[in-house]
Amino acid sequence: MKQISRRTNPTGLSEVDRRHFSLRMSDDGKSERTFWLERFDFKAAGIPAEAMINCVATAGASEQYFSLGVASNFNRTAYAVSELVRNKPIRFRFVFHMSGDKKLIGFADGVRPIDESGNLGGSLVDIFPTDLYGPVWELDLPAANAEASAKPCILVERSIFPVAPAAVNHHWFVSLVMPEVMRRVALRIAEDPGALDNDDTWTGTWKAYIDQLNVGAPPEDEDDRVEEWAASVVRRFASTGQLRRQIDRLFGEMQGELTE
């Protein structure tokens, strides 16, 4: 089957939990990138053994399709993702259908390679090492009403942070970058406040977190109120949890340097 929609399929189609997949990716920044499906627990996923597996890999606006065989004996060969842009995070969507029948029986959205995984603030923001050719970081921010799998992603310079955890665990990076990321996310959410109540959008996945910050709903008009709401999100974000500890650590380190 040649075309696979990126959008969520109609109600009634079985949505497969991403935990049933183990996807690997090889990307050293020099040779061609490849991925392979290492494990798929079709029994736990409720997918028939004879069902066909197809997937679409996407990065930005580019996409590439693959047929992996049957669920019980899929092809574990490494596939080259040569048609995808290199400066955007890669996401995978898997769909299942019976041989000779184009009707889909199941799908899984937003499956990420294990070697590419890494997040900050739970699963709300991804981090993706890549070649930025100058900047240390950039934010890839979807439209406010984009689908749930298209969540925000921080692109980081690969030569500084070769793997996502290197950025997540660096207190300078966390303290200086994440408040600005949160501000931009808040402003994007405020562009379409109604999307917060839509579970099919990535902003909808932020609703519980925004509620937890106790900053109220984003205003629907007046630019100055939107800016102040975003600022209040950042202040509450920076005053609690892991970020507060990282900022305190940064302050302590800087004060120590000044006294030497």
C-alpha positions in Angstrom: 0.0 0.0 0.0 1.6 3.2 -1.2 -0.1 5.9 0.8 -0.4 6.0 4.6 -2.2 9.0 6.2 -0.3 10.8 9.0 -3.6 11.6 10.6 -5.4 9.5 13.2 -7.6 6.9 11.7 -11.4 6.7 12.1 -12.9 5.7 15.4 -13.1 1.9 15.8 -9.6 1.2 14.4 -7.3 -0.4 17.0 -4.7 1.9 18.3 -1.6 -0.1 19.3 0.4 1.0 22.3 3.9 2.3 21.5 5.3 0.2 24.3 4.8 -2.9 22.2 7.5 -1.7 19.8 11.3 -1.6 20.1 12.7 0.5 17.3 16.4 1.2 16.8 18.2 3.8 14.7 21.8 4.4 13.7 22.9 8.0 13.0 26.5 9.0 13.5 26.1 12.3 11.6 28.3 11.1 8.8 27.1 7.9 7.1 23.6 7.2 5.9 20.9 6.9 8.7 19.2 3.6 9.1 16.5 2.2 11.3 15.2 -1.3 12.1 12.3 -2.8 14.0 13.9 -4.8 16.7 10.8 -6.1 18.5 7.0 -6.0 18.0 4.8 -7.9 20.5 1.9 -8.6 18.2 0.2 -10.9 20.7 0.1 -8.2 23.4 -0.9 -5.6 20.8 -3.9 -7.7 19.7 -2.7 -7.8 16.1 -3.1 -11.1 14.1 0.1 -13.0 13.4 -0.5 -12.9 9.6 -1.2 -9.1 9.5 1.0 -7.0 7.3 3.1 -4.2 8.8 3.8 -1.0 6.9 5.2 2.2 8.3 5.8 5.8 7.3 8.9 7.7 8.6 8.5 11.5 8.7 10.8 14.4 9.4 9.4 17.8 8.9 7.5 17.8 5.6 9.5 14.8 4.2 8.3 11.2 4.4 9.3 7.7 3.4 7.3 4.5 3.3 8.4 0.9 4.2 6.8 -2.5 4.1 8.1 -4.8 6.9 6.3 -8.1 6.2 4.0 -9.9 8.6 3.5 -9.2 12.3 4.8 -12.6 13.5 7.9 -12.7 11.2 8.7 -9.1 10.2 11.8 -8.0 8.4 14.5 -6.9 10.8 16.7 -5.5 8.1 18.1 -2.0 8.5 16.4 0.4 6.2 18.0 3.6 5.0 16.0 6.8 5.6 17.7 8.6 2.7 14.6 10.6 1.6 14.2 12.5 4.9 15.6 15.8 5.9 18.3 15.7 8.5 17.5 18.8 10.6 14.2 17.6 11.9 13.3 14.8 14.4 12.2 11.5 12.9 8.9 9.9 13.9 7.4 6.7 12.8 3.8 5.6 12.2 3.0 1.9 11.9 -0.2 0.6 10.3 -1.5 -3.0 9.9 -3.7 -4.6 7.3 -4.5 -8.2 6.2 -2.9 -9.5 3.0 -5.0 -8.6 -0.1 -7.1 -6.2 1.9 -6.2 -2.4 2.0 -8.5 -1.8 4.9 -6.5 -0.9 8.0 -7.0 -2.9 11.2 -4.7 -1.1 13.5 -2.1 1.7 13.8 0.5 3.2 16.2 1.5 6.8 16.1 4.6 8.7 17.3 6.9 5.6 17.7 10.4 6.9 18.4 13.7 5.0 18.0 15.3 4.0 21.3 18.6 5.5 20.4 17.0 8.8 19.6 14.9 9.0 22.7 15.3 11.7 25.3 12.9 14.1 26.8 12.6 16.9 29.3 9.6 17.6 31.4 8.2 14.1 31.0 7.1 13.3 27.5 5.9 16.8 26.6 9.1 18.0 24.8 11.6 15.9 22.8 15.3 16.6 22.3 16.9 15.7 19.0 20.7 16.0 18.4 21.5 17.2 14.8 23.8 19.4 12.9 22.7 23.1 13.3 25.8 24.7 11.6 26.1 27.5 14.1 23.3 27.7 16.7 23.5 25.6 19.8 19.8 24.9 19.9 16.6 25.6 18.0 12.9 24.8 18.8 10.8 22.9 16.3 7.3 24.0 17.3 4.2 22.6 15.6 1.0 24.6 15.0 -1.2 24.8 18.0 -3.8 22.4 16.5 -1.4 19.9 15.1 -1.9 16.2 15.9 -0.8 14.8 19.2 2.3 13.0 17.9 3.7 16.3 16.5 4.9 17.6 19.8 7.6 20.3 20.4 11.2 19.2 19.9 14.4 21.0 20.9 17.1 20.5 18.2 20.5 20.6 19.8 24.0 20.8 18.2 25.2 17.3 17.9 28.9 18.2 18.4 28.0 19.5 21.9 25.2 17.1 22.8 25.7 13.9 20.8 22.8 12.2 22.7 19.7 13.7 24.2 20.5 12.8 27.8 23.7 14.9 27.6 21.5 18.0 27.2 18.8 16.8 29.7 21.4 16.3 32.4 23.4 19.6 31.8 22.3 22.2 34.3 23.5 25.1 32.2 21.5 23.9 29.2 18.4 23.2 31.3 18.5 26.5 33.3 19.2 28.8 30.3 17.2 27.1 27.5 14.1 25.5 29.1 12.5 28.7 30.4 12.6 30.2 26.9 11.2 26.9 25.4 8.4 27.1 27.9 7.6 30.7 27.0 7.4 29.9 23.3 5.3 26.8 24.0 2.9 29.0 26.1 2.6 31.6 23.3 1.9 28.9 20.8 -0.8 27.4 23.0 -2.4 30.8 23.4 -2.7 31.0 19.6 -5.5 28.5 19.8 -6.7 28.2 23.4 -9.5 25.8 22.4 -7.0 23.2 21.3 -6.1 22.6 25.0 -9.4 20.7 25.3 -8.8 18.6 22.2 -7.0 15.3 23.1 -6.1 14.8 19.4 -3.8 17.8 19.4 -0.3 18.1 21.0 -1.5 21.1 23.0 -4.3 18.9 24.4 -1.6 16.7 25.9 -0.3 19.8 27.8 -3.7 20.6 29.5 -3.0 18.6 32.7 0.5 20.3 33.0 -0.9 23.8 32.4 -3.6 23.1 35.0 -1.0 21.9 37.5 0.8 25.3 37.2 -2.3 27.0 38.3 -2.0 29.9 35.9 -5.5 29.8 34.6 -6.6 29.4 31.0 -4.8 31.4 28.2 -6.5 34.6 27.3 -8.3 34.7 23.9 -7.5 38.3 23.0 -5.3 41.2 23.8 -1.6 40.7 23.0 -0.4 42.2 26.3 -2.5 39.7 28.3 -1.2 36.8 26.3 2.4 37.9 26.9 1.7 38.2 30.7 0.1 34.8 30.7 3.1 33.2 29.0 5.4 35.0 31.5 3.4 33.6 34.4 3.7 30.1 32.9 7.5 30.6 32.8 7.7 31.9 36.4 5.7 29.0 37.8 7.7 26.5 35.7 11.0 27.9 36.9 10.0 27.9 40.6 9.3 24.2 41.0 10.6 20.7 40.4 13.8 19.7 38.6 14.3 23.0 36.9 14.4 24.9 40.2 17.1 22.5 41.4 19.1 22.9 38.2 18.9 26.7 38.5 20.0 26.6 42.1 22.9 24.5 41.1 23.8 27.0 38.4 23.6 29.9 40.9 25.8 28.0 43.3 28.4 27.3 40.7 28.5 30.9 39.5 28.9 32.3 43.0 31.7 29.9 43.7 33.5 31.1 40.6 33.1 34.8 41.6 34.6 34.2 45.0 37.8 32.6 43.7 
